[in-house]
Amino acid sequence: MVANRLARHLSTEIAAKEVQINMISDTESHIYQPGLLYVALGLAEPDSLFRKHERLLLPGVNLIHDPAVKIDMDSRSIKLNSGKSMEFDYLVLATGSHPDFDDIPGFREAAHTFYTYEEAMRTRRDLEEFKQGKLLMIIGVPHKCPVAPLEFMFMYDKLLRQRQERDNIELVYTYPLGRLHSLEPVAEWSEGAFETAGIAGETFFNPEEIDPKNKVVSTLEGDEVSYDFLAAIPPHKGAAVIRASGLGDPDGWLPTNKYTLQLEGHEGAYVVGDAAALPISKAGSTAHYESEVVVRNIVREIHGEKPMPLYDGKVYCFIEGGLQEATHITFDYNNPPKPSEPTEMVHWFKMAFNRMYWLSVRGLV
Ligand SMILES: Cc1cc2nc3c(=O)[nH]c(=O)nc-3n(C[C@H](O)[C@H](O)[C@H](O)COP(=O)(O)OP(=O)(O)OC[C@H]3O[C@@H](n4cnc5c(N)ncnc54)[C@H](O)[C@@H]3O)c2cc1C
């Protein structure tokens, strides 16, 4: 999105060969991660989530399919996996976040998540076989899309009701803090929605270890809770290249100016998306709004102007409340979210966005 927006704003400079935009990627295709939730529940097919980068990039952006292994801010160069090196004048770090499956002993063996393509497919397969018992959801923080585990519970509840299997399955959701969600208004809203759906909620639940053989989760709080199907969101970390380059904190999050989105302590370098250590949700919409600010600031710098403090922490999230209803929240650094009652119309907006996403990646909406 950043590369495409830059290509549009700087088309004259690119045509005059004064500016070159290179996008380094470690994958051939871009994945629409929010779709993994639907894939895991058997509500969407995986093919719809992938597009080759080259199909998404506008003319004027060079795609370099070669993972970055080290970023050297002194020489302003990036070492690539192939051994090649690339120099830069301006840098945008958008290396995202990933689940850390090894943070909790027993996690890999025991848990089902939907935060990667492979895991979403495994969860889909095993969920189809799961016909009786307790589904326990455990959550580690931080993780991207803080509302996705709630959505999973609401959607799975409705799926079971549709299949007339709900009476055979107990749904238990846990959260590490003293409420059901990190955002207080969302936690309050979830309480009522869980009660209506018959989903049990447990707070102050920080998994310490999982015993896959006996199907028991032990917590830092001293509880031992059994499960038949363990749905889980592991805590996330920043990209390995950030840590290898000594740029972020020990978990790989980048110190970022919360208004200009500049990488703290480095001129001409910006951070977009999950990689930033900001007091705001790690979400695609966050990256979307941030990308507008970063593009404007880089264009300003290229034109000899100073970066502006333009980002106000804006985030927009849909929250699926079942299979045919959803609500949505908007919030920023100063204004908390206010979830309203889910409606069918908001659900269809979300469905429409799932398709429109490919236009937004091209920087068109
Ligand atoms: C199940 C699920 C549901 C979600 N639902 C929503 C939702 O409803 N709404 C919402 O707003 N957000 C949602 N999200 C979150 C959203 O997908 C992420 O927050 C968003 O993708 C973050 O964008 P990003 O650009 O920071 O990182 P990413 O999209 O993860 O992109 C980072 C890219 O950097 C690449 N990379 C990493 N290291 C290197 C390297 N060394 N060299 C080259 N390339 C590298 C990665 O391969 C990746 O392609 C969801 C996520 C999941 C998993």
The ligand as a Gaussian input file, in Angstrom:
#p B3LYP/6-31G(d) Opt

LIG

0 1
 C       -6.839000     -14.086000      11.692000
 C       -6.590000     -12.619000      11.533000
 C       -7.656000     -11.746000      11.435000
 C       -7.439000     -10.385000      11.293000
 N       -8.517000      -9.554000      11.151000
 C       -8.323000      -8.230000      10.985000
 C       -9.435000      -7.363000      10.784000
 O      -10.591000      -7.793000      10.730000
 N       -9.178000      -6.032000      10.651000
 C       -7.910000      -5.531000      10.690000
 O       -7.748000      -4.309000      10.557000
 N       -6.834000      -6.335000      10.872000
 C       -7.006000      -7.666000      11.013000
 N       -5.925000      -8.500000      11.168000
 C       -4.588000      -7.930000      11.361000
 C       -3.897000      -7.528000      10.069000
 O       -3.867000      -8.588000       9.134000
 C       -2.484000      -7.079000      10.394000
 O       -2.523000      -6.180000      11.470000
 C       -1.867000      -6.398000       9.181000
 O       -1.673000      -7.351000       8.156000
 C       -0.556000      -5.731000       9.563000
 O        0.051000      -5.210000       8.425000
 P        1.638000      -5.069000       8.376000
 O        1.927000      -4.492000       7.035000
 O        2.131000      -4.408000       9.573000
 O        2.173000      -6.578000       8.448000
 P        1.936000      -7.797000       7.463000
 O        0.675000      -7.635000       6.689000
 O        2.088000      -9.020000       8.290000
 O        3.120000      -7.668000       6.425000
 C        4.461000      -7.777000       6.829000
 C        5.225000      -8.336000       5.658000
 O        6.616000      -8.223000       5.911000
 C        7.228000      -9.382000       5.415000
 N        8.545000      -9.552000       6.038000
 C        8.813000      -9.825000       7.336000
 N       10.133000      -9.954000       7.505000
 C       10.715000      -9.732000       6.290000
 C       12.059000      -9.745000       5.814000
 N       13.068000     -10.025000       6.619000
 N       12.293000      -9.472000       4.507000
 C       11.276000      -9.191000       3.665000
 N        9.974000      -9.194000       4.049000
 C        9.708000      -9.459000       5.353000
 C        6.236000     -10.482000       5.785000
 O        6.425000     -11.660000       5.050000
 C        4.927000      -9.810000       5.429000
 O        4.584000     -10.016000       4.081000
 C       -6.109000      -9.880000      11.266000
 C       -5.031000     -10.763000      11.349000
 C       -5.258000     -12.121000      11.470000
 C       -4.089000     -13.070000      11.538000

